[in-house]
Amino acid sequence: MAQVVTTGPDSVKVATPAVADTAQKGFSHWSRPAKAAFYSAVVPGLGQAYNKSYWKIPLVYATGGVIGYFIYDNNRKYQDYAQALRVRFDGDPGTVDKYAEDNIYGLNRANDQGSRNLRSSRDFFRKYRDLDIILAVLAWGLQVLEAHVDAHLKAFDVSDDLSLHFSPALNPLTGTSSYAGGLRIHLTLK
């Protein structure tokens, strides 16, 4: 494509570069950090394997296993207490929940304290089940972020030319002809 810069007898056509369509590039042109994050988002730990950080994979799955266990356990207890409350208040005197004779949740407690304790336990385990689910999502996002950052740091150049030098310096004071003593820090990266 060519473009006319000006119009008139002295105008010139200037060649313009073609604009690359980024949507047509596909997955093969993604950067290494983007691929690592994508792999880790699809299958937890796969981004760490892509980065050749194999020792991190057991940590990812151990974290998932521990959080998964707490989600399972808290949900099981929540469902148990919720079922007991449904049976207790279903209006049928022939059904009795499994906590009816319990010292803490029983029907023989004064001021219906057993039912209050049952509700309190149900709400407690529901709250912690929900918090564990949020924690699982955060842990998943953290391992995706870790794979992305680790892929960036794999390409980070740490050369022997790094140096840090301190030297005395005289700094001019603003608005005066005086100087103040100071310290100059010079960091050489390459």
C-alpha positions, -999 to +999 in steps of 0.1 A: +000+000+000+011+035-007+001+067+009+001+103-005+018+126+021+008+158+004-012+168-027+000+190-055+027+189-081+055+180-056+037+153-037+054+119-031+040+084-025+055+069+006+054+031+012+038+022+045+044-012+062+015-036+063-001-039+097+002-074+111-030-090+122-023-103+157-055-124+158-042-146+130-009-154+147-022-182+169-008-200+199+026-207+184+035-170+186+026-165+222+055-155+245+070-181+269+053-165+300+019-165+283+022-201+274+033-211+309+004-192+324-020-208+299-007-243+306-009-238+343-045-224+340-057-254+321-039-281+341-025-270+375+013-277+375+017-280+338+031-244+336+056-254+362+066-284+341+068-262+310+092-240+330+112-271+340+105-263+377+095-299+384+101-296+422+071-272+424+046-296+410+042-316+442+037-284+461+008-274+437-009-308+441-003-310+479-019-276+483-048-287+461-052-319+480-052-302+514-077-276+504-098-302+486-099-323+518-111-294+539-138-285+513-150-322+514-149-325+552-166-291+559-193-299+532-199-333+547-204-319+582-225-290+568-248-315+550-251-337+581-262-308+603-285-294+576-302-328+572-307-331+610-323-296+610-346-306+581-357-337+599-361-319+632-384-293+618-403-312+591-435-312+611-437-350+613-435-362+649-426-398+637-392-387+624-363-381+647-329-367+638-297-385+648-288-357+673-321-358+693-304-376+723-271-357+720-259-337+750-251-306+729-277-308+701-304-328+719-341-320+722-339-321+760-319-289+764-336-259+779-348-230+758-344-250+726-306-246+729-300-279+712-316-266+680-297-234+683-265-253+686-274-274+656-281-242+635-248-227+647-228-258+637-245-259+603-237-222+597-201-227+609-193-255+585-211-238+556-190-207+562-157-226+563-167-247+533-173-215+513-141-199+525-122-231+515-136-228+480-125-192+478-091-203+490-089-230+464-096-204+436-069-181+451-044-210+452-052-219+416-047-183+406-014-181+426+000-211+408-009-196+374+008-163+384+038-182+397+043-200+364+040-167+345+065-149+367+089-179+367+089-180+329+098-143+329+126-148+354+140-177+333+150-151+307+164-126+332+200-119+325+223-121+355+257-113+342+290-108+358+290-071+348+267-061+376+283-037+400+275-011+426+299+017+434+296+044+461+316+076+458+316+110+476+299+138+457+293+176+460+257+185+453+247+221+445+220+235+468+190+250+449+189+288+448+224+293+463+260+291+453+267+266+481+273+229+479+265+201+502+284+169+507+267+137+496+271+102+484+267+091+448+255+055+441+264+042+406+247+009+395+260-008+364+237-034+349+257-043+318 
